[in-house]
Amino acid sequence: MNRFLILNTKRAPLVNRTAYSRFIATSRVNIRPRNVTPPTMQTVAIPPAPKNWRNVSTFPHVRYAGPIIYGITLSAASFITAGIVFDRNQQTLWDRVRNHSRQWLMFGSAQDEESILAELWQEKRAMLTEKRQLMLQNLAHRLDKLNIPQDIKRAFWMMGEKLATMSESEKTLAGIIAINTVVFALWQIPRLTPFMSKWFLHLPGSKLNITLLTSCFSHQEFFHFALNMVGLWSFGKVIHDTLGREQFLAMYLTTGIGANIVSHVCSLALRNSRPLAPSLGASGAVYGLVASTAVLHPNSSISLIFLPMIPIKLGYALPAIMGFDLAGIVFKWRMFDHFAHLAGASIGMGYMYYGEQHIWAPLIRKIHQVRENSSNNNGGKGDGGNFLWTEPRQPEKVQTSKWTSWIGK
């Protein structure tokens, strides 16, 4: 390399000696005279490398215990938080039933379970109706104060009315999709690429554990983002209506984090046979929703993207999809994170079989017991009640509000 540079400089005409000396001074290659050989460059015998030698510095940090403990702690915290919120909401609903129900006042606590559940259902519908009406009233009051054209007011009113009439599952899924959309938009800004790569991309050799969570909401390619969001909206409604908002969110986060943990451990364990690759996306959590839906409704039909005209029963499609990911692991395909896909589907099926009975129900009872004991110790009324009731699936009557004066103009 040095000889090549020297020959090139000899061929170039030396028009300006000052410029030539400046080029030599600023060049990264240190050109020395041919007749001077540094002592370090003299005959030095380099021993041959071992037969199975690998450069250890090329491997990232191998960490198993830290990410596993972090993921388990974060999943447990999400379930505990969801349980506390669920218990508080059910207590509020129970208090409303006791204060407003005539049947409760007449017969006291001698009601059967079916009548109590019916009262809870009606009271919850009334609570949702009150929230919607209050939201629309506040929106109309704020729009009245704004000095903007009537067409813009009508557009805002239609958006607000649509948001107010959305079901709980649609609001929850819309919120998750909104978070994913914001993260996807940030990926498209070139200046934020280093920041996004550090905090929203999980690399198995990285020292950051928070990326086990943030990467579940991160998508860099539009096709990946759109495919996961369609799957989330399609299968999330079924699981949300079955589990409820609090339990659904805890299960969704746990499935995504668990899928990333399994991918992290397997990628590091097999790092000698396959290259390490960063992972991102909600595929693990979405696979958990697909598997959960297959457990609840195995005879429901779905259509795959590459076979849109052929409906396939979900009970047959799920084993085929998991078999595809298993083949990807065996044949070392690099197109998808097959470890995360299989882990997400396995966690989703396991939770639908055992999670609600052995995790959610004991947790809610324990939280309710702790709160009741705390209320009794503080001199409050700690009335019990069944807080593990399931809402009956009844058609919801959506009441649209009347148009305000500025809408009719």
C-alpha positions in Angstrom: 0.0 0.0 0.0 2.8 2.4 0.9 4.7 1.6 -2.4 1.5 2.2 -4.4 1.1 5.6 -2.8 4.7 6.5 -3.4 4.5 5.6 -7.1 1.4 7.6 -7.6 2.9 10.7 -6.0 6.0 10.3 -8.2 3.8 10.3 -11.3 1.9 13.4 -10.3 3.5 16.8 -11.2 4.7 18.7 -8.1 3.2 22.0 -8.9 3.1 23.3 -5.4 5.6 22.0 -2.8 3.6 23.5 0.0 0.4 21.7 -1.0 2.3 18.5 -1.4 3.8 18.7 2.1 0.3 19.6 3.5 -1.1 16.4 1.8 1.6 14.3 3.4 1.0 15.8 6.8 -2.8 15.3 6.7 -2.8 11.9 5.2 -3.7 8.9 7.4 -1.0 6.8 5.7 2.4 7.4 7.2 4.9 7.3 4.2 8.5 6.7 5.3 11.6 6.6 3.1 12.4 3.2 1.6 15.8 2.9 3.1 14.6 3.3 6.7 13.0 0.2 8.2 11.5 0.6 11.7 12.7 -1.9 14.3 9.2 -3.1 14.8 8.7 -4.0 11.2 11.8 -6.2 11.0 11.6 -9.9 10.8 9.0 -10.9 13.5 7.7 -14.5 13.6 3.9 -14.6 14.0 2.7 -17.8 15.6 0.0 -19.6 13.7 -3.6 -19.4 15.1 -5.1 -22.4 16.8 -7.2 -24.7 14.6 -10.6 -23.8 16.2 -9.7 -20.3 17.3 -12.3 -17.5 17.2 -11.8 -13.9 18.0 -13.6 -13.5 21.3 -13.9 -9.7 20.9 -16.2 -10.2 18.0 -18.8 -11.8 20.2 -21.1 -9.5 22.2 -21.8 -9.7 25.8 -23.3 -13.0 26.7 -26.0 -12.4 29.3 -28.8 -14.8 30.3 -29.7 -14.2 33.9 -30.2 -10.4 33.7 -32.6 -10.3 30.8 -34.6 -13.2 32.1 -35.0 -11.7 35.6 -35.8 -8.3 34.1 -38.5 -9.8 31.8 -40.1 -11.9 34.5 -40.1 -8.9 36.9 -41.6 -6.6 34.2 -44.3 -9.2 33.3 -45.2 -9.7 37.0 -45.4 -5.9 37.5 -47.8 -5.6 34.5 -50.1 -8.3 35.9 -50.0 -6.8 39.4 -50.8 -3.3 38.0 -53.6 -4.7 35.9 -55.0 -6.6 38.8 -55.0 -3.5 41.0 -56.8 -1.5 38.3 -59.3 -4.3 37.7 -60.1 -4.6 41.4 -60.6 -0.8 41.8 -62.9 -0.7 38.8 -64.9 -3.6 40.0 -65.2 -2.1 43.5 -66.5 1.1 41.9 -69.0 -0.8 39.9 -70.1 -2.8 43.0 -70.6 0.4 45.0 -72.8 1.8 42.2 -74.9 -1.3 42.1 -75.5 -1.2 45.9 -76.3 2.5 45.9 -78.6 2.7 42.9 -80.2 -0.7 42.5 -83.7 -1.0 43.9 -83.5 -4.7 43.9 -80.4 -4.6 46.1 -82.2 -2.3 48.6 -85.3 -4.5 48.7 -83.7 -7.9 49.0 -80.3 -7.1 50.4 -77.6 -9.7 49.9 -80.0 -12.5 49.4 -79.9 -12.3 45.7 -78.7 -15.2 43.5 -75.6 -14.9 41.4 -77.5 -14.5 38.2 -79.4 -11.5 39.3 -76.3 -9.9 40.7 -74.4 -10.4 37.4 -77.3 -8.9 35.5 -77.2 -5.9 37.8 -73.5 -5.5 37.3 -73.9 -5.7 33.5 -76.6 -3.1 33.4 -74.7 -0.8 35.7 -71.6 -1.0 33.6 -73.5 -0.2 30.5 -74.9 2.8 32.3 -71.4 3.9 33.3 -70.2 3.7 29.7 -73.1 5.6 28.5 -72.5 8.4 31.0 -68.8 8.6 30.0 -69.7 8.9 26.4 -72.3 11.6 27.0 -69.9 13.5 29.2 -67.2 13.3 26.6 -69.5 14.6 23.8 -70.7 17.4 26.0 -67.2 18.5 26.7 -66.3 18.3 23.1 -69.3 20.4 22.1 -68.6 23.0 24.8 -65.0 23.4 23.6 -66.0 23.6 19.9 -68.5 26.3 20.7 -65.7 28.4 22.1 -63.5 28.0 19.0 -63.7 30.6 16.3 -63.2 28.2 13.4 -65.3 27.4 10.3 -68.4 25.3 10.7 -67.0 22.5 8.4 -64.0 22.0 10.6 -66.3 21.9 13.7 -68.4 19.3 12.0 -65.3 17.2 11.2 -64.1 17.3 14.8 -67.6 16.5 16.0 -67.8 13.4 13.8 -64.4 12.2 14.9 -65.3 12.7 18.6 -68.6 10.9 18.1 -66.9 8.0 16.4 -64.4 7.8 19.3 -67.1 8.0 21.9 -69.1 5.2 20.3 -66.2 2.8 20.0 -66.2 -0.3 22.2 -63.7 -0.9 24.9 -61.8 -3.4 22.8 -61.6 -1.0 19.9 -60.3 1.8 22.1 -57.7 -0.5 23.6 -56.5 -1.8 20.3 -56.6 1.7 18.7 -54.3 2.9 21.6 -51.8 0.1 21.0 -51.8 0.8 17.2 -51.3 4.5 17.8 -48.2 3.8 19.9 -46.8 1.5 17.2 -47.6 4.2 14.5 -45.7 6.9 16.4 -42.6 4.6 16.8 -42.8 3.6 13.1 -42.9 7.3 12.1 -39.8 8.0 14.3 -38.0 5.3 12.4 -38.5 7.2 9.2 -36.5 10.2 10.4 -32.9 9.7 9.4 -31.5 11.8 12.3 -33.2 9.6 14.9 -31.9 6.3 13.5 -29.0 6.0 16.1 -31.5 6.8 18.9 -34.1 4.4 17.7 -31.5 1.7 17.1 -30.3 2.0 20.7 -33.6 2.1 22.5 -36.2 0.4 20.2 -34.1 -2.4 18.7 -33.2 -5.5 20.8 -29.8 -7.0 20.2 -29.0 -10.2 22.1 -25.6 -8.9 22.9 -26.7 -5.5 24.2 -26.5 -4.4 27.8 -29.9 -2.8 27.6 -32.9 -4.7 29.0 -35.5 -2.1 28.4 -35.4 -3.0 24.7 -37.2 -6.3 25.6 -40.3 -4.1 26.0 -39.8 -1.2 23.6 -39.0 -3.5 20.6 -42.5 -4.9 20.9 -43.9 -1.6 19.6 -41.1 -1.0 17.1 -41.4 -1.5 13.3 -39.0 -0.2 10.7 -40.5 -1.5 7.5 -44.1 -0.6 6.4 -45.0 -4.1 5.3 -44.0 -5.5 8.7 -45.9 -2.7 10.5 -49.0 -3.1 8.4 -49.1 -6.9 8.7 -48.8 -6.9 12.5 -51.4 -4.2 13.0 -53.9 -6.0 10.8 -53.3 -9.1 12.9 -53.6 -7.2 16.1 -56.9 -5.6 15.1 -58.3 -8.9 13.8 -57.5 -11.2 16.6 -57.2 -8.8 19.5 -60.9 -8.1 19.6 -61.8 -11.7 20.4 -59.2 -12.0 23.2 -60.0 -8.6 24.6 -63.8 -9.4 24.8 -62.9 -12.7 26.5 -60.4 -11.5 29.1 -61.3 -7.8 29.6 -59.1 -4.8 29.1 -56.8 -5.2 32.2 -56.1 -8.9 31.7 -55.7 -8.4 28.0 -53.1 -5.7 28.3 -51.1 -7.8 30.9 -51.3 -10.9 28.7 -50.3 -8.9 25.6 -47.2 -7.3 27.2 -46.2 -10.6 28.8 -46.4 -12.5 25.5 -44.3 -9.9 23.7 -41.7 -9.8 26.4 -41.6 -13.5 26.8 -41.1 -14.0 23.1 -38.2 -11.6 23.1 -36.6 -13.4 26.1 -36.8 -16.8 24.3 -35.3 -15.2 21.2 -32.6 -13.6 23.2 -31.6 -16.8 24.9 -31.8 -19.1 21.9 -29.9 -16.6 19.7 -27.0 -16.4 22.2 -27.0 -20.1 22.8 -26.6 -20.8 19.0 -24.3 -17.9 18.2 -21.5 -20.1 17.0 -23.7 -21.7 14.3 -25.7 -18.7 13.1 -25.1 -14.9 13.1 -26.7 -12.7 15.8 -29.4 -10.4 14.4 -31.4 -7.7 16.1 -35.1 -8.2 16.6 -38.1 -5.8 16.7 -41.8 -5.9 16.1 -45.0 -7.1 17.6 -44.9 -10.4 15.9 -44.4 -12.4 19.1 -47.4 -10.8 20.8 -49.6 -11.1 17.7 -48.7 -14.8 17.3 -49.9 -15.2 20.9 -53.2 -13.6 20.0 -53.6 -15.9 17.0 -52.8 -19.0 19.1 -55.3 -17.8 21.8 -58.0 -17.4 19.2 -57.3 -20.9 17.9 -57.8 -22.3 21.4 -61.1 -20.5 21.8 -62.5 -20.9 18.3 -60.6 -23.6 16.4 -63.3 -23.9 13.8 -63.2 -20.3 12.7 -61.8 -19.7 9.2 -59.1 -17.3 8.2 -57.5 -16.4 4.8 -53.8 -16.1 4.4 -52.3 -13.3 2.4 -50.8 -15.5 -0.3 -54.0 -17.6 -0.5 -56.7 -15.0 -0.1 -59.5 -17.0 -1.8 -59.0 -20.2 0.3 -60.5 -20.1 3.8 -58.6 -22.3 6.3 -59.8 -23.3 9.7 -57.7 -21.7 12.4 -57.3 -25.1 14.2 -55.4 -26.3 11.1 -53.7 -23.0 10.2 -51.9 -22.6 13.5 -50.0 -25.9 13.4 -49.0 -25.1 9.8 -47.7 -21.7 10.8 -45.8 -23.0 13.8 -44.4 -25.8 11.6 -43.1 -23.2 9.2 -41.3 -21.4 12.0 -39.9 -24.7 13.2 -38.6 -25.4 9.8 -37.0 -21.9 9.7 -35.1 -22.8 12.9 -33.9 -26.1 11.6 -32.8 -24.8 8.2 -31.5 -21.5 9.7 -33.6 -19.2 7.7 -33.0 -15.5 8.4 -36.2 -13.9 7.0 -38.1 -13.9 10.3 -37.5 -14.2 14.1 -38.7 -17.8 14.2 -37.8 -18.2 17.9 -40.0 -15.2 18.9 -42.9 -16.5 16.7 -42.9 -20.0 18.3 -42.5 -18.6 21.8 -45.3 -16.1 21.4 -47.7 -18.8 20.1 -46.7 -21.2 22.9 -47.2 -18.5 25.6 -50.6 -17.5 24.1 -51.9 -21.1 24.1 -50.5 -21.8 27.6 -52.2 -18.8 29.0 -55.6 -19.5 27.5 -55.4 -23.1 29.0 -54.0 -22.3 32.4 -53.3 -18.6 32.8 -56.7 -17.2 33.8 -57.4 -20.0 36.3 -53.9 -20.3 37.9 -52.5 -16.8 37.5 -55.3 -14.1 37.1 -57.9 -15.5 39.4 -55.6 -16.1 42.4 -54.0 -12.7 41.8 -57.3 -10.9 41.9 -58.4 -12.7 45.0 -55.1 -11.8 46.8 -55.3 -8.2 45.7 -59.0 -8.0 46.8 -58.1 -9.6 50.2 -55.3 -7.2 50.8 -57.5 -4.2 50.1 -60.3 -5.5 52.3 -57.9 -6.1 55.1 -56.5 -2.6 54.7 -60.0 -1.1 54.7 -60.9 -3.0 57.9 -57.8 -2.0 59.7 -58.4 1.7 58.8 -62.0 1.5 60.0 -63.6 1.4 56.6 -66.3 -0.9 55.3 -64.8 -3.9 53.6 -67.7 -5.5 51.9 -66.8 -8.5 49.7 -68.4 -9.7 46.5 -67.6 -11.7 43.5 -65.1 -9.7 41.4 -64.4 -12.4 39.0 -67.6 -12.2 37.0 -67.6 -12.4 33.3 -69.8 -10.1 31.2 -72.5 -11.8 29.2 -72.2 -11.2 25.5 -75.1 -9.0 24.7 -75.6 -6.7 21.7 -74.7 -3.2 22.8 -77.1 -0.4 21.9 -75.1 2.6 20.7 -76.9 5.8 21.5 -75.9 8.7 19.2 -76.0 12.2 20.7 -78.1 14.9 19.2 -76.4 17.4 17.0 -75.7 20.7 18.6 -76.8 24.1 17.3 -73.7 24.8 15.3 -73.9 21.4 13.6 -77.3 22.2 12.1 -76.3 25.5 10.7 
